[in-house]
Amino acid sequence: MFVYGVCVGPSGRFERVLNPSLMRLGLGPVLVRTRQRSIFDAYNSILDEAVTRWPNAEGVVLAHEDLEIRDAAFEARLRDTLAIPRAGVVGVVGGAGHTDNWWWNSQRKYGYVEHAVYTHDFPRGTHDVDTVDGLLMVVAPRAAREIRLDGRRYPGFHGYDSELCSIVRAHGMRILVTDLDVFHDCNTLDWSRPELRWAMYEWMLRWRRPDRLRTRLVWRTKRRILRLLSASGYSMPPDSRDSSPSE
């Protein structure tokens, strides 16, 4: 048995996307966290409850609320992958050989996942990576017992996948990507906002202007871009720019 955990926002996407797919495939139990200010704290509490209530669980599946699981053999595939020696975290897409926190800057990328507005299509199969994308992270029993995120130092909703995978690797466990049939029904505007925040922040750091003028220029440009995206529904794929935080 696998335990499923999700941090739910006010968009209603859990009720529309993830939960119906879990019910259709008969997957569960499901631990839900709402009204959270930090996904780090939410995932820590899910792991705490999962290992306490179901100590013999085969793993904890941390999934985004807008992820649809389509694979009828989903848990069978997870069992096969977690049976690999020292498996710590399993994901659907990720990368190896990156020097920052973002897997899409990796030298080698693996996995396949279709998003609503673009597709990640890299070599398939089961591969060792440094980091998997946070839209789906299956935590092995040992990692679920031993690993917790640092919510005090890194609050918010970005970078949790990089931190979890880094800690798991530091404990001598492996991060793996494998073939799983899922669909990421992401909202284009919601996804674009954090990407643009990060892009504008990096752009601001590279400017050599007084802080006040630099900040004013950044936010003026950001507002214009967000208005255009809101009107058009367009969203830039992560691989189209240097860096883009996962959500």
Secondary structure in CASP SS format (residue, H / E / C, confidence):
PFRMAT SS
TARGET T0000
AUTHOR 0000-0000-0000
METHOD secondary structure of the structure
MODEL  1
M C 1.00
F E 1.00
V E 1.00
Y E 1.00
G E 1.00
V E 1.00
C E 1.00
V E 1.00
G C 1.00
P C 1.00
S C 1.00
G C 1.00
R H 1.00
F H 1.00
E H 1.00
R H 1.00
V H 1.00
L H 1.00
N H 1.00
P H 1.00
S H 1.00
L H 1.00
M H 1.00
R H 1.00
L H 1.00
G C 1.00
L C 1.00
G C 1.00
P C 1.00
V E 1.00
L E 1.00
V E 1.00
R E 1.00
T E 1.00
R C 1.00
Q C 1.00
R C 1.00
S C 1.00
I H 1.00
F H 1.00
D H 1.00
A H 1.00
Y H 1.00
N H 1.00
S H 1.00
I H 1.00
L H 1.00
D H 1.00
E H 1.00
A H 1.00
V H 1.00
T H 1.00
R H 1.00
W C 1.00
P C 1.00
N C 1.00
A C 1.00
E C 1.00
G E 1.00
V E 1.00
V E 1.00
L E 1.00
A E 1.00
H C 1.00
E C 1.00
D C 1.00
L E 1.00
E E 1.00
I E 1.00
R C 1.00
D C 1.00
A C 1.00
A C 1.00
F H 1.00
E H 1.00
A H 1.00
R H 1.00
L H 1.00
R H 1.00
D H 1.00
T H 1.00
L H 1.00
A C 1.00
I C 1.00
P C 1.00
R C 1.00
A E 1.00
G E 1.00
V E 1.00
V E 1.00
G E 1.00
V C 1.00
V E 1.00
G E 1.00
G E 1.00
A E 1.00
G C 1.00
H C 1.00
T C 1.00
D C 1.00
N C 1.00
W C 1.00
W H 1.00
W H 1.00
N H 1.00
S C 1.00
Q C 1.00
R E 1.00
K E 1.00
Y E 1.00
G E 1.00
Y E 1.00
V E 1.00
E E 1.00
H E 1.00
A C 1.00
V C 1.00
Y C 1.00
T E 1.00
H E 1.00
D E 1.00
F C 1.00
P C 1.00
R C 1.00
G C 1.00
T C 1.00
H E 1.00
D E 1.00
V E 1.00
D C 1.00
T E 1.00
V E 1.00
D C 1.00
G C 1.00
L C 1.00
L E 1.00
M E 1.00
V E 1.00
V E 1.00
A C 1.00
P H 1.00
R H 1.00
A H 1.00
A H 1.00
R H 1.00
E H 1.00
I C 1.00
R C 1.00
L C 1.00
D C 1.00
G C 1.00
R C 1.00
R C 1.00
Y C 1.00
P C 1.00
G C 1.00
F C 1.00
H C 1.00
G C 1.00
Y H 1.00
D H 1.00
S H 1.00
E H 1.00
L H 1.00
C H 1.00
S H 1.00
I H 1.00
V H 1.00
R H 1.00
A H 1.00
H C 1.00
G C 1.00
M C 1.00
R E 1.00
I E 1.00
L E 1.00
V E 1.00
T C 1.00
D C 1.00
L C 1.00
D C 1.00
V E 1.00
F E 1.00
H E 1.00
D C 1.00
C C 1.00
N C 1.00
T H 1.00
L H 1.00
D H 1.00
W H 1.00
S H 1.00
R H 1.00
P H 1.00
E H 1.00
L H 1.00
R H 1.00
W H 1.00
A H 1.00
M H 1.00
Y H 1.00
E H 1.00
W H 1.00
M H 1.00
L H 1.00
R H 1.00
W C 1.00
R C 1.00
R C 1.00
P C 1.00
D H 1.00
R H 1.00
L H 1.00
R H 1.00
T H 1.00
R H 1.00
L H 1.00
V H 1.00
W H 1.00
R H 1.00
T H 1.00
K H 1.00
R H 1.00
R H 1.00
I H 1.00
L H 1.00
R H 1.00
L H 1.00
L H 1.00
S H 1.00
A H 1.00
S H 1.00
G C 1.00
Y C 1.00
S C 1.00
M C 1.00
P C 1.00
P H 1.00
D H 1.00
S H 1.00
R C 1.00
D C 1.00
S C 1.00
S C 1.00
P C 1.00
S C 1.00
E C 1.00
END
